[in-house]
Amino acid sequence: MLEVLTQTMTKIEDTSTMISKTYDIYIREKAIEMVNAKLEENKIDVAKVENNDYEAMVNDSCKDIKEKYAKRVSQGLMVIMGIDFLLG
């Protein structure tokens, strides 16, 4: 019985880690797209930007995207709670 619980907990942890990594990869891809679009908009060649500067821009964009998603999620939860309160 203990072995089954241990295996189940391990699978849950593995799934959680996989979802987190997938989310981070998705956010990073979106951030790279945003940075490349900004560079194109300013007519700057991506190859001419130093690696450290590019990574800093990508990390800043990742933060912005995560903040935006967090805000949307919290707004969505507030809406759900408000609807629940009204219908409750």
A tleap script that builds the chain and sets N, CA, C and O, in Angstrom:
source leaprc.protein.ff14SB
mol = sequence {
  NMET LEU GLU VAL LEU THR GLN THR MET THR
  LYS ILE GLU ASP THR SER THR MET ILE SER
  LYS THR TYR ASP ILE TYR ILE ARG GLU LYS
  ALA ILE GLU MET VAL ASN ALA LYS LEU GLU
  GLU ASN LYS ILE ASP VAL ALA LYS VAL GLU
  ASN ASN ASP TYR GLU ALA MET VAL ASN ASP
  SER CYS LYS ASP ILE LYS GLU LYS TYR ALA
  LYS ARG VAL SER GLN GLY LEU MET VAL ILE
  MET GLY ILE ASP PHE LEU LEU CGLY
}
set mol.1.N position { 0.819 -1.195 0.000 }
set mol.1.CA position { 0.000 0.000 0.000 }
set mol.1.C position { 0.861 1.256 0.000 }
set mol.1.O position { 0.580 2.210 -0.726 }
set mol.2.N position { 1.907 1.252 0.815 }
set mol.2.CA position { 2.804 2.392 0.891 }
set mol.2.C position { 3.522 2.603 -0.440 }
set mol.2.O position { 3.763 3.736 -0.857 }
set mol.3.N position { 3.859 1.497 -1.094 }
set mol.3.CA position { 4.545 1.583 -2.389 }
set mol.3.C position { 3.647 2.230 -3.443 }
set mol.3.O position { 4.120 3.024 -4.256 }
set mol.4.N position { 2.379 1.902 -3.434 }
set mol.4.CA position { 1.427 2.478 -4.386 }
set mol.4.C position { 1.311 3.982 -4.155 }
set mol.4.O position { 1.304 4.761 -5.108 }
set mol.5.N position { 1.221 4.388 -2.893 }
set mol.5.CA position { 1.143 5.812 -2.572 }
set mol.5.C position { 2.413 6.547 -2.994 }
set mol.5.O position { 2.348 7.664 -3.509 }
set mol.6.N position { 3.557 5.923 -2.776 }
set mol.6.CA position { 4.827 6.529 -3.160 }
set mol.6.C position { 4.906 6.696 -4.671 }
set mol.6.O position { 5.329 7.744 -5.160 }
set mol.7.N position { 4.504 5.675 -5.410 }
set mol.7.CA position { 4.515 5.754 -6.874 }
set mol.7.C position { 3.555 6.828 -7.372 }
set mol.7.O position { 3.873 7.566 -8.304 }
set mol.8.N position { 2.392 6.914 -6.755 }
set mol.8.CA position { 1.404 7.918 -7.146 }
set mol.8.C position { 1.942 9.320 -6.897 }
set mol.8.O position { 1.808 10.197 -7.750 }
set mol.9.N position { 2.547 9.534 -5.740 }
set mol.9.CA position { 3.114 10.846 -5.422 }
set mol.9.C position { 4.240 11.200 -6.385 }
set mol.9.O position { 4.369 12.353 -6.797 }
set mol.10.N position { 5.053 10.214 -6.744 }
set mol.10.CA position { 6.137 10.448 -7.692 }
set mol.10.C position { 5.581 10.841 -9.049 }
set mol.10.O position { 6.099 11.757 -9.689 }
set mol.11.N position { 4.536 10.161 -9.495 }
set mol.11.CA position { 3.923 10.490 -10.782 }
set mol.11.C position { 3.323 11.894 -10.763 }
set mol.11.O position { 3.432 12.630 -11.744 }
set mol.12.N position { 2.698 12.261 -9.664 }
set mol.12.CA position { 2.119 13.601 -9.546 }
set mol.12.C position { 3.220 14.656 -9.590 }
set mol.12.O position { 3.074 15.675 -10.264 }
set mol.13.N position { 4.313 14.422 -8.882 }
set mol.13.CA position { 5.434 15.360 -8.885 }
set mol.13.C position { 6.048 15.467 -10.276 }
set mol.13.O position { 6.381 16.564 -10.725 }
set mol.14.N position { 6.200 14.331 -10.961 }
set mol.14.CA position { 6.750 14.340 -12.313 }
set mol.14.C position { 5.846 15.115 -13.268 }
set mol.14.O position { 6.331 15.880 -14.103 }
set mol.15.N position { 4.549 14.920 -13.147 }
set mol.15.CA position { 3.596 15.628 -13.999 }
set mol.15.C position { 3.649 17.121 -13.724 }
set mol.15.O position { 3.612 17.929 -14.653 }
set mol.16.N position { 3.733 17.487 -12.469 }
set mol.16.CA position { 3.823 18.895 -12.089 }
set mol.16.C position { 5.090 19.533 -12.657 }
set mol.16.O position { 5.049 20.652 -13.169 }
set mol.17.N position { 6.200 18.831 -12.567 }
set mol.17.CA position { 7.462 19.329 -13.109 }
set mol.17.C position { 7.380 19.474 -14.621 }
set mol.17.O position { 7.854 20.465 -15.176 }
set mol.18.N position { 6.785 18.499 -15.289 }
set mol.18.CA position { 6.653 18.546 -16.741 }
set mol.18.C position { 5.789 19.734 -17.170 }
set mol.18.O position { 6.129 20.438 -18.121 }
set mol.19.N position { 4.686 19.955 -16.478 }
set mol.19.CA position { 3.806 21.075 -16.810 }
set mol.19.C position { 4.540 22.395 -16.604 }
set mol.19.O position { 4.427 23.304 -17.426 }
set mol.20.N position { 5.283 22.502 -15.522 }
set mol.20.CA position { 6.033 23.721 -15.230 }
set mol.20.C position { 7.083 23.994 -16.304 }
set mol.20.O position { 7.236 25.130 -16.752 }
set mol.21.N position { 7.806 22.952 -16.717 }
set mol.21.CA position { 8.822 23.118 -17.758 }
set mol.21.C position { 8.183 23.503 -19.090 }
set mol.21.O position { 8.701 24.362 -19.803 }
set mol.22.N position { 7.069 22.875 -19.424 }
set mol.22.CA position { 6.370 23.189 -20.669 }
set mol.22.C position { 5.892 24.632 -20.661 }
set mol.22.O position { 5.997 25.329 -21.670 }
set mol.23.N position { 5.369 25.082 -19.532 }
set mol.23.CA position { 4.914 26.468 -19.383 }
set mol.23.C position { 6.081 27.435 -19.570 }
set mol.23.O position { 5.959 28.433 -20.280 }
set mol.24.N position { 7.223 27.134 -18.926 }
set mol.24.CA position { 8.395 28.001 -19.050 }
set mol.24.C position { 8.903 28.057 -20.487 }
set mol.24.O position { 9.303 29.120 -20.962 }
set mol.25.N position { 8.891 26.926 -21.178 }
set mol.25.CA position { 9.323 26.897 -22.578 }
set mol.25.C position { 8.382 27.734 -23.434 }
set mol.25.O position { 8.834 28.496 -24.289 }
set mol.26.N position { 7.083 27.601 -23.213 }
set mol.26.CA position { 6.091 28.368 -23.968 }
set mol.26.C position { 6.283 29.873 -23.737 }
set mol.26.O position { 6.263 30.658 -24.685 }
set mol.27.N position { 6.466 30.265 -22.483 }
set mol.27.CA position { 6.661 31.679 -22.151 }
set mol.27.C position { 7.932 32.198 -22.813 }
set mol.27.O position { 7.942 33.301 -23.360 }
set mol.28.N position { 8.994 31.418 -22.769 }
set mol.28.CA position { 10.268 31.848 -23.373 }
set mol.28.C position { 10.116 32.018 -24.882 }
set mol.28.O position { 10.634 32.982 -25.446 }
set mol.29.N position { 9.417 31.100 -25.542 }
set mol.29.CA position { 9.203 31.223 -26.987 }
set mol.29.C position { 8.441 32.498 -27.319 }
set mol.29.O position { 8.782 33.200 -28.271 }
set mol.30.N position { 7.408 32.798 -26.535 }
set mol.30.CA position { 6.634 34.026 -26.746 }
set mol.30.C position { 7.507 35.258 -26.504 }
set mol.30.O position { 7.400 36.246 -27.231 }
set mol.31.N position { 8.365 35.204 -25.491 }
set mol.31.CA position { 9.253 36.326 -25.192 }
set mol.31.C position { 10.250 36.548 -26.328 }
set mol.31.O position { 10.532 37.689 -26.694 }
set mol.32.N position { 10.778 35.467 -26.882 }
set mol.32.CA position { 11.712 35.582 -28.005 }
set mol.32.C position { 11.013 36.202 -29.205 }
set mol.32.O position { 11.586 37.048 -29.891 }
set mol.33.N position { 9.777 35.785 -29.460 }
set mol.33.CA position { 9.012 36.380 -30.560 }
set mol.33.C position { 8.815 37.875 -30.335 }
set mol.33.O position { 8.941 38.666 -31.270 }
set mol.34.N position { 8.504 38.266 -29.096 }
set mol.34.CA position { 8.305 39.681 -28.786 }
set mol.34.C position { 9.583 40.484 -28.986 }
set mol.34.O position { 9.554 41.571 -29.561 }
set mol.35.N position { 10.702 39.947 -28.510 }
set mol.35.CA position { 11.983 40.647 -28.636 }
set mol.35.C position { 12.360 40.784 -30.105 }
set mol.35.O position { 12.786 41.853 -30.540 }
set mol.36.N position { 12.205 39.711 -30.867 }
set mol.36.CA position { 12.529 39.779 -32.295 }
set mol.36.C position { 11.645 40.793 -33.015 }
set mol.36.O position { 12.116 41.512 -33.895 }
set mol.37.N position { 10.374 40.854 -32.647 }
set mol.37.CA position { 9.464 41.824 -33.263 }
set mol.37.C position { 9.884 43.251 -32.922 }
set mol.37.O position { 9.849 44.133 -33.780 }
set mol.38.N position { 10.280 43.478 -31.670 }
set mol.38.CA position { 10.735 44.815 -31.271 }
set mol.38.C position { 12.010 45.204 -32.008 }
set mol.38.O position { 12.167 46.348 -32.433 }
set mol.39.N position { 12.918 44.244 -32.156 }
set mol.39.CA position { 14.162 44.537 -32.870 }
set mol.39.C position { 13.886 44.843 -34.340 }
set mol.39.O position { 14.477 45.763 -34.905 }
set mol.40.N position { 12.996 44.081 -34.955 }
set mol.40.CA position { 12.626 44.342 -36.348 }
set mol.40.C position { 11.948 45.702 -36.486 }
set mol.40.O position { 12.189 46.432 -37.447 }
set mol.41.N position { 11.107 46.028 -35.528 }
set mol.41.CA position { 10.393 47.305 -35.541 }
set mol.41.C position { 11.375 48.478 -35.502 }
set mol.41.O position { 11.152 49.509 -36.136 }
set mol.42.N position { 12.465 48.305 -34.749 }
set mol.42.CA position { 13.486 49.345 -34.650 }
set mol.42.C position { 14.596 49.174 -35.684 }
set mol.42.O position { 15.604 49.881 -35.655 }
set mol.43.N position { 14.393 48.220 -36.600 }
set mol.43.CA position { 15.341 47.938 -37.685 }
set mol.43.C position { 16.749 47.631 -37.159 }
set mol.43.O position { 17.750 48.157 -37.646 }
set mol.44.N position { 16.781 46.761 -36.150 }
set mol.44.CA position { 18.049 46.311 -35.580 }
set mol.44.C position { 18.221 44.845 -35.932 }
set mol.44.O position { 17.314 44.039 -35.726 }
set mol.45.N position { 19.395 44.498 -36.466 }
set mol.45.CA position { 19.679 43.115 -36.830 }
set mol.45.C position { 19.932 42.297 -35.564 }
set mol.45.O position { 20.734 42.687 -34.716 }
set mol.46.N position { 19.256 41.183 -35.446 }
set mol.46.CA position { 19.379 40.323 -34.263 }
set mol.46.C position { 20.818 39.841 -34.101 }
set mol.46.O position { 21.300 39.702 -32.977 }
set mol.47.N position { 21.498 39.587 -35.200 }
set mol.47.CA position { 22.871 39.084 -35.149 }
set mol.47.C position { 23.827 40.116 -34.552 }
set mol.47.O position { 24.876 39.750 -34.023 }
set mol.48.N position { 23.479 41.395 -34.631 }
set mol.48.CA position { 24.358 42.448 -34.118 }
set mol.48.C position { 24.177 42.695 -32.622 }
set mol.48.O position { 24.983 43.389 -32.003 }
set mol.49.N position { 23.134 42.134 -32.052 }
set mol.49.CA position { 22.883 42.308 -30.617 }
set mol.49.C position { 23.718 41.279 -29.858 }
set mol.49.O position { 23.749 40.101 -30.214 }
set mol.50.N position { 24.398 41.746 -28.801 }
set mol.50.CA position { 25.220 40.829 -28.010 }
set mol.50.C position { 24.336 39.810 -27.294 }
set mol.50.O position { 23.188 40.091 -26.948 }
set mol.51.N position { 24.891 38.643 -27.084 }
set mol.51.CA position { 24.145 37.543 -26.468 }
set mol.51.C position { 23.591 37.921 -25.098 }
set mol.51.O position { 22.432 37.635 -24.796 }
set mol.52.N position { 24.418 38.565 -24.263 }
set mol.52.CA position { 23.970 38.940 -22.916 }
set mol.52.C position { 22.824 39.943 -22.976 }
set mol.52.O position { 21.874 39.854 -22.199 }
set mol.53.N position { 22.915 40.899 -23.900 }
set mol.53.CA position { 21.848 41.889 -24.048 }
set mol.53.C position { 20.561 41.226 -24.530 }
set mol.53.O position { 19.471 41.543 -24.055 }
set mol.54.N position { 20.702 40.308 -25.474 }
set mol.54.CA position { 19.539 39.602 -26.005 }
set mol.54.C position { 18.863 38.786 -24.904 }
set mol.54.O position { 17.639 38.797 -24.777 }
set mol.55.N position { 19.669 38.079 -24.112 }
set mol.55.CA position { 19.118 37.281 -23.007 }
set mol.55.C position { 18.423 38.170 -21.980 }
set mol.55.O position { 17.381 37.801 -21.439 }
set mol.56.N position { 19.002 39.343 -21.713 }
set mol.56.CA position { 18.377 40.272 -20.767 }
set mol.56.C position { 17.023 40.736 -21.296 }
set mol.56.O position { 16.057 40.832 -20.539 }
set mol.57.N position { 16.954 41.025 -22.597 }
set mol.57.CA position { 15.687 41.450 -23.195 }
set mol.57.C position { 14.655 40.324 -23.133 }
set mol.57.O position { 13.483 40.565 -22.842 }
set mol.58.N position { 15.095 39.099 -23.406 }
set mol.58.CA position { 14.188 37.945 -23.358 }
set mol.58.C position { 13.691 37.726 -21.928 }
set mol.58.O position { 12.504 37.477 -21.716 }
set mol.59.N position { 14.589 37.818 -20.950 }
set mol.59.CA position { 14.180 37.636 -19.553 }
set mol.59.C position { 13.194 38.716 -19.108 }
set mol.59.O position { 12.237 38.428 -18.390 }
set mol.60.N position { 13.429 39.963 -19.537 }
set mol.60.CA position { 12.486 41.039 -19.212 }
set mol.60.C position { 11.122 40.768 -19.832 }
set mol.60.O position { 10.090 40.993 -19.201 }
set mol.61.N position { 11.121 40.286 -21.063 }
set mol.61.CA position { 9.855 39.965 -21.726 }
set mol.61.C position { 9.156 38.799 -21.035 }
set mol.61.O position { 7.930 38.787 -20.925 }
set mol.62.N position { 9.928 37.821 -20.569 }
set mol.62.CA position { 9.346 36.691 -19.824 }
set mol.62.C position { 8.642 37.195 -18.571 }
set mol.62.O position { 7.530 36.769 -18.261 }
set mol.63.N position { 9.295 38.104 -17.852 }
set mol.63.CA position { 8.680 38.671 -16.649 }
set mol.63.C position { 7.385 39.385 -16.993 }
set mol.63.O position { 6.374 39.223 -16.310 }
set mol.64.N position { 7.422 40.180 -18.066 }
set mol.64.CA position { 6.222 40.920 -18.475 }
set mol.64.C position { 5.075 39.974 -18.812 }
set mol.64.O position { 3.933 40.203 -18.414 }
set mol.65.N position { 5.387 38.912 -19.547 }
set mol.65.CA position { 4.354 37.946 -19.943 }
set mol.65.C position { 3.783 37.248 -18.714 }
set mol.65.O position { 2.567 37.099 -18.596 }
set mol.66.N position { 4.648 36.821 -17.802 }
set mol.66.CA position { 4.180 36.137 -16.589 }
set mol.66.C position { 3.311 37.062 -15.738 }
set mol.66.O position { 2.309 36.629 -15.170 }
set mol.67.N position { 3.700 38.339 -15.653 }
set mol.67.CA position { 2.884 39.296 -14.898 }
set mol.67.C position { 1.517 39.469 -15.543 }
set mol.67.O position { 0.497 39.538 -14.857 }
set mol.68.N position { 1.510 39.539 -16.880 }
set mol.68.CA position { 0.249 39.711 -17.592 }
set mol.68.C position { -0.652 38.494 -17.381 }
set mol.68.O position { -1.849 38.642 -17.135 }
set mol.69.N position { -0.076 37.283 -17.476 }
set mol.69.CA position { -0.858 36.064 -17.263 }
set mol.69.C position { -1.384 35.989 -15.831 }
set mol.69.O position { -2.535 35.612 -15.608 }
set mol.70.N position { -0.540 36.348 -14.862 }
set mol.70.CA position { -0.962 36.316 -13.462 }
set mol.70.C position { -2.119 37.283 -13.230 }
set mol.70.O position { -3.062 36.978 -12.501 }
set mol.71.N position { -2.034 38.439 -13.854 }
set mol.71.CA position { -3.111 39.427 -13.714 }
set mol.71.C position { -4.408 38.891 -14.314 }
set mol.71.O position { -5.479 39.037 -13.726 }
set mol.72.N position { -4.306 38.271 -15.484 }
set mol.72.CA position { -5.500 37.716 -16.130 }
set mol.72.C position { -6.125 36.605 -15.295 }
set mol.72.O position { -7.345 36.533 -15.154 }
set mol.73.N position { -5.282 35.745 -14.745 }
set mol.73.CA position { -5.788 34.642 -13.927 }
set mol.73.C position { -6.480 35.181 -12.679 }
set mol.73.O position { -7.560 34.720 -12.310 }
set mol.74.N position { -5.851 36.160 -12.035 }
set mol.74.CA position { -6.473 36.713 -10.826 }
set mol.74.C position { -7.781 37.419 -11.159 }
set mol.74.O position { -8.737 37.336 -10.388 }
set mol.75.N position { -7.838 38.112 -12.296 }
set mol.75.CA position { -9.089 38.751 -12.709 }
set mol.75.C position { -10.157 37.699 -12.994 }
set mol.75.O position { -11.322 37.874 -12.637 }
set mol.76.N position { -9.757 36.618 -13.631 }
set mol.76.CA position { -10.696 35.536 -13.911 }
set mol.76.C position { -11.243 34.918 -12.638 }
set mol.76.O position { -12.436 34.630 -12.544 }
set mol.77.N position { -10.371 34.713 -11.656 }
set mol.77.CA position { -10.823 34.156 -10.376 }
set mol.77.C position { -11.773 35.113 -9.663 }
set mol.77.O position { -12.754 34.691 -9.050 }
set mol.78.N position { -11.468 36.410 -9.753 }
set mol.78.CA position { -12.364 37.389 -9.128 }
set mol.78.C position { -13.735 37.382 -9.791 }
set mol.78.O position { -14.758 37.515 -9.119 }
set mol.79.N position { -13.750 37.227 -11.102 }
set mol.79.CA position { -15.024 37.163 -11.818 }
set mol.79.C position { -15.808 35.936 -11.374 }
set mol.79.O position { -17.006 36.021 -11.103 }
set mol.80.N position { -15.132 34.801 -11.299 }
set mol.80.CA position { -15.801 33.564 -10.880 }
set mol.80.C position { -16.337 33.700 -9.459 }
set mol.80.O position { -17.462 33.291 -9.173 }
set mol.81.N position { -15.529 34.274 -8.570 }
set mol.81.CA position { -15.991 34.451 -7.187 }
set mol.81.C position { -17.161 35.423 -7.131 }
set mol.81.O position { -18.091 35.233 -6.347 }
set mol.82.N position { -17.119 36.455 -7.953 }
set mol.82.CA position { -18.218 37.416 -7.992 }
set mol.82.C position { -19.497 36.781 -8.488 }
set mol.82.O position { -20.572 37.018 -7.936 }
set mol.83.N position { -19.383 35.977 -9.526 }
set mol.83.CA position { -20.564 35.287 -10.058 }
set mol.83.C position { -21.099 34.308 -9.022 }
set mol.83.O position { -22.310 34.199 -8.829 }
set mol.84.N position { -20.191 33.595 -8.353 }
set mol.84.CA position { -20.603 32.657 -7.317 }
set mol.84.C position { -21.309 33.398 -6.186 }
set mol.84.O position { -22.310 32.919 -5.653 }
set mol.85.N position { -20.788 34.559 -5.827 }
set mol.85.CA position { -21.396 35.356 -4.760 }
set mol.85.C position { -22.792 35.821 -5.164 }
set mol.85.O position { -23.720 35.806 -4.356 }
set mol.86.N position { -22.931 36.234 -6.430 }
set mol.86.CA position { -24.232 36.705 -6.904 }
set mol.86.C position { -25.253 35.573 -6.983 }
set mol.86.O position { -26.424 35.753 -6.649 }
set mol.87.N position { -24.791 34.401 -7.431 }
set mol.87.CA position { -25.709 33.274 -7.587 }
set mol.87.C position { -25.921 32.512 -6.284 }
set mol.87.O position { -26.941 31.848 -6.097 }
set mol.88.N position { -24.942 32.618 -5.384 }
set mol.88.CA position { -24.922 31.855 -4.149 }
set mol.88.C position { -26.114 32.019 -3.325 }
set mol.88.O position { -26.211 31.420 -2.254 }
savepdb mol mol.pdb
quit
